[in-house]
Structures are given as C-alpha cells and as structure tokens.
Amino acid sequence: MIELLAPAGNFDALKAAVNAGADAVYLAGENFGARAYAQNFSRADLTDAVKFAHLRGVKIHVTTNTILSDDELENFAEYIKFLRNINVDAVLVQDLGAAKIIRTVAPNLALHASTQMTIHNLEGVKFLETLGFSRVVLSRELSLAEIENIAKNSAIETEIFIHGAICVCYSGQCLMSSMIGGRSGNRGRCAQPCRLPYKLVDANGKNFLDNSVGEYLLSPKDFNTLELLPQIISAGVDSLKIEGRMKRPEYVATVVKVYRDYLGNREQVLTNQGTGNREQY
C-alpha cells in the first residue's frame, strides 16, 4: 500500500494529520531536526505522540537530519536510544556519521535517508542499502521517469515529496542561508534568503528583467502534484510526502484530506490490501 506521509510541527498538527487520514507522520524533537524554528516535540510529547499515533494505526518518523558536530555525538547516541525505547517507527538522517551511530546503538530501528542527502540515481540508493537504510527520500529535482527507474529497480523503499514549499538549492542543501543570513539550513536554521526580493543585473547594474516577472526570483512555487498522482503512483514509489512542519494544523488537515480523498479512504485501503484489491489506485 502506498503511504501518505504528513508533517507535524506540534501536537495539534499531529492530531490534524492523523484525523485527516495520514498513514504516517514525520516530526522532530527539540534537537537534531532540520526545522529548528518549528515548535517541535519535547521528549514527553514524543512519547505521547507515538502512543497517540500507534493507537490509531499511524506510524511516527522522527527527523534527525541535521549535520552533527563532534561535540554532539554522545548526546545524539543517547537521543537515538530514547527514540528506540519509545518505539518510533523510523528516523531520518542526512549525516552518514549519524547513520553509523544509529546502526550501532539501535540496529533494529528503521533508517531513512533524508532528501538532503541528494540521492538522485539508482547507484546512490543501492549504496545506502549496503549501509542498512530501508528507505530513501529522493531528490526533489528528479523527473518522473528518473523516479520510476529508481523505484522499480530498488530493493529498498522510495519516498518523494508531492506537495508544499521547495528550496531553490539542490535538495535543500543551502549554503546561501549561512552566507547571507548567518544561519545554516543544514543545521536546521534556514534564514530563507530565497524568499527575499532580488534583481538580476549586469556588470553596470542594469536590470535584465522587466517588472512582469516580479522581484522574487529565487522563490519557487509550491509543489502541487494532485493532477500527477496517477503517474506518480504508477512510478512505484512507496511513500508520498507532504512538506509543512512550519505550517498551521489547519493547513496540514486540509492538504492531507485532499490527498487522502484522492487516494481513497484509509480504512478501505487497508481492507482492500488484505484482499489484494488495489482498484482505488
């Protein structure tokens, strides 16, 4: 069954996602997540979140996808043990050193590769498989044909973004944020410089563009793949991911419900899966 994966920046958003029909929810604790300015979840909240979701048949994926510094390694290992003990379903990483720690202290914990790893071909997916990854969030720059080639020839799961904000940098690996804003996106503190107004000028300061294109030259439009879902599903991906851990619960509920309605009622999907009926897709 294809998974509908929803974002949650706080407990209200988690409830909204679950009640709207998400199969799984991704969220972060107070450290190591790539959205440091979201409200996020304390350890007590994380424990409650797992219980809340699991009682309703929904999985919890925890993002631990910042690049680690040397002085964080011990605390990171302890945090992973905590996540293991509260029975989260998976963790996402960008840092291969973090992946090594997870495989050491929690070898049975499902390991997912963050989109910030920029995995964009079948060779990259196969390499991560040898490191013990069970899922890869593919680069957002890939075409449908490239996604299909990877998904249908991969022994591990594939996940792609289907809705929400996207970064002008390759898979969110932004150095511009740290250079202009003094805050690293790879440490979860993106200053969003791509959302600022810019002008494209020549060496003499002459504007190359007229006013019709506007000033937000580095700010891509949000993803909206609803009309492409039949092709995406046919491509063979395992998980459809909605962006939005900084979004309000109302946004999460609305977007999840729209995609849930298209994919089919969650309970009916689960029932039909047991009988081999996939007509709703």
Buried (B, 14 or more C-beta within 10 A) or exposed (E): BBBBBBBBBBBBBBBBBBBBBBBBBBBBBBBBBBBBBBBBBEEEBBBBBBEBBBEEEBBBBBBBBBBBEEEBBEEBBEBBEBBBEBEBBBBBBBBEEBBBBBBEBBEEBBBBBBBBBBBBBBEBBBBBBEEBBBBBBBBBEBEBEBBBBBBEEBEBBBBBBBBBBBBBBBBBBBEBBBEBBEBBBBBBBBBBBBEBEEEEEEEEEEEEEEEEEEEEBBBEEEBEBEEEBEEBBEBBBBBBBBBBBBBBBEBBBEBBBBBBEBBBEBEEBEEBEEEEEEEEB
